[in-house]
Amino acid sequence: MNVRHQCSGATVCITITDCGPRTKEWCGEATCCNGACRTNRVLDLTPAAFSAIGNLSSGKLPVYIYE
């Protein structure tokens, strides 16, 4: 899958290795960029993949996921 940062357009290609059952725990979390907000965290990226599209210290990023 490809993950593209919603704000900067930076992209990284990832392999999804696990699907967790706890997505409901993150309902209501939102990250925003240029007035557009995304809710519900769906991916936990490795530090290397996260660093390819954003700063690790930000903690979470608004992204698009596509093939």
trRosetta pair geometry for C-beta under 8 A, 3 or more apart (Angstrom, degrees):
i j d omega theta_ij theta_ji phi_ij phi_ji
1 13 7.4 162 85 -155 36 59
1 14 5.6 -24 67 66 85 85
1 15 7.6 136 20 -106 78 24
1 16 6.0 38 7 -28 126 105
1 65 5.7 3 170 -171 128 94
1 66 7.1 148 -165 78 82 24
1 67 6.2 -65 -118 -97 63 51
2 11 5.6 -2 -176 -170 108 113
2 12 7.3 160 -154 82 63 34
2 13 5.4 -36 -99 -100 72 66
2 14 7.6 139 -109 18 22 74
2 65 7.3 157 81 -155 51 47
2 66 5.4 -24 62 70 99 75
2 67 6.9 87 12 -179 92 9
3 11 6.9 157 81 -151 46 61
3 12 5.5 -15 59 61 96 83
3 13 7.9 168 17 -96 73 19
3 14 5.8 22 -7 2 115 121
3 43 6.7 -124 -105 82 139 172
3 45 7.1 -122 59 -87 171 130
3 49 7.2 66 44 169 138 114
3 53 6.5 -101 109 -27 100 162
3 63 5.1 1 -174 178 92 142
3 64 7.4 159 -156 78 47 47
3 65 5.7 -15 -103 -102 72 73
4 9 6.3 -17 -175 -154 106 41
4 10 7.1 164 -152 83 60 37
4 11 4.5 -21 -99 -96 80 89
4 53 7.4 -174 -147 -132 27 137
4 63 6.2 146 72 -160 40 81
4 64 4.8 -13 59 56 98 97
4 66 7.2 -4 2 21 112 107
5 8 4.6 9 98 47 133 91
5 9 6.4 -40 70 15 86 14
5 10 4.6 27 17 50 123 84
5 11 7.5 -130 9 -68 73 44
5 53 4.4 169 -44 175 110 109
5 54 5.8 140 -103 -55 135 102
5 61 5.7 -58 -124 168 91 134
5 62 7.4 80 -165 78 60 62
5 63 5.8 -51 -102 -102 37 81
6 33 5.0 150 101 49 110 146
6 36 6.7 -130 165 92 134 123
6 38 6.7 178 -41 -20 159 133
6 61 7.4 170 18 158 90 85
6 62 4.0 -48 28 113 138 99
6 63 5.8 -138 -28 -95 87 22
6 64 6.1 116 -84 -25 79 85
7 33 3.9 -125 -71 -160 106 141
7 34 6.4 153 -117 -11 88 104
7 62 6.7 87 -25 61 92 107
8 53 7.2 163 66 -174 121 73
8 54 7.4 160 20 -86 136 80
10 52 6.8 -179 157 137 117 66
10 53 4.2 165 105 -134 112 67
10 54 7.0 170 64 -50 138 62
11 53 6.8 46 -91 -97 9 113
12 45 7.8 77 83 -147 142 138
12 49 5.0 150 133 -158 149 77
12 52 4.0 101 -86 94 128 135
12 53 5.1 -107 -11 -38 111 108
14 43 7.7 99 83 -162 163 137
14 45 6.7 -101 -100 -124 151 93
14 46 7.9 167 -129 15 113 96
14 49 5.2 45 -91 -134 113 147
16 19 7.1 39 162 -65 118 84
16 43 7.8 -96 -107 -120 99 100
20 23 6.9 138 90 -45 89 75
20 44 7.8 38 -3 2 136 126
22 25 4.8 -5 169 3 94 123
22 26 7.8 84 130 -13 82 92
23 26 6.1 -63 -168 35 51 104
23 27 7.9 78 140 -51 69 78
23 40 6.5 42 177 -169 101 105
23 41 7.6 -155 -140 79 77 65
23 42 6.6 20 -127 -110 123 66
24 27 5.7 -13 -163 -23 52 113
26 29 4.8 -50 -176 15 83 127
26 40 5.6 113 105 -140 102 52
26 41 4.5 -86 175 32 161 94
27 39 7.3 37 -156 159 48 115
27 40 6.0 1 -104 -91 50 94
28 39 6.6 -22 -117 -157 7 122
29 39 6.3 138 76 -153 51 70
29 40 6.7 123 56 -77 88 24
29 41 5.8 -12 82 -22 140 97
29 60 7.4 -27 158 126 126 175
30 37 4.7 15 -178 179 121 118
30 38 6.7 158 -149 77 70 37
30 39 4.6 -36 -90 -90 84 79
31 37 6.9 166 83 -149 32 72
31 38 5.9 -14 59 56 81 88
31 60 5.3 -150 -60 114 139 105
31 61 6.4 -177 133 -170 165 14
31 62 4.4 -156 99 -54 107 86
32 35 7.1 -8 -179 -131 110 6
32 36 6.7 162 -153 83 71 37
32 37 4.1 -33 -94 -93 89 85
32 38 7.8 170 -87 15 43 62
32 62 6.7 66 -104 -48 9 143
33 36 5.8 -25 69 62 72 86
33 37 7.9 145 18 -88 57 43
33 62 4.9 -138 -4 46 118 140
36 62 7.2 143 104 163 92 158
37 62 7.3 -125 -148 -102 36 138
38 62 4.4 137 20 -138 121 96
38 63 7.4 -120 71 36 169 43
41 44 7.6 60 153 -67 116 72
41 60 6.2 -84 -99 -135 119 132
42 65 7.2 -89 89 -16 130 149
43 63 7.2 -48 39 65 132 142
43 65 6.9 149 -38 -82 135 133
45 49 4.1 -125 -174 89 110 115
45 50 4.3 143 95 -58 125 85
46 49 4.7 90 52 9 82 101
46 50 6.9 -151 87 -5 39 88
47 50 5.7 -57 -142 40 30 112
47 51 6.0 31 160 -21 66 110
47 56 6.2 14 -147 -108 88 129
48 51 5.9 -56 -145 37 26 111
48 52 6.7 34 152 -29 60 103
49 52 5.7 -51 -157 22 33 117
49 53 7.4 -1 158 6 62 103
50 53 6.8 -83 -162 47 32 88
50 54 6.2 -57 175 59 72 90
50 56 5.9 88 113 -98 122 73
50 61 7.5 161 -149 0 86 127
51 54 7.4 -101 -121 69 22 46
51 55 7.7 33 -125 -124 62 25
51 56 5.7 -16 -81 -50 86 98
53 61 6.6 165 113 111 111 171
53 63 7.2 53 135 -104 155 119
54 58 5.6 -67 155 38 122 140
54 61 4.6 -176 -16 -80 163 142
55 58 4.9 99 75 -17 88 102
58 61 6.2 64 107 -70 134 83
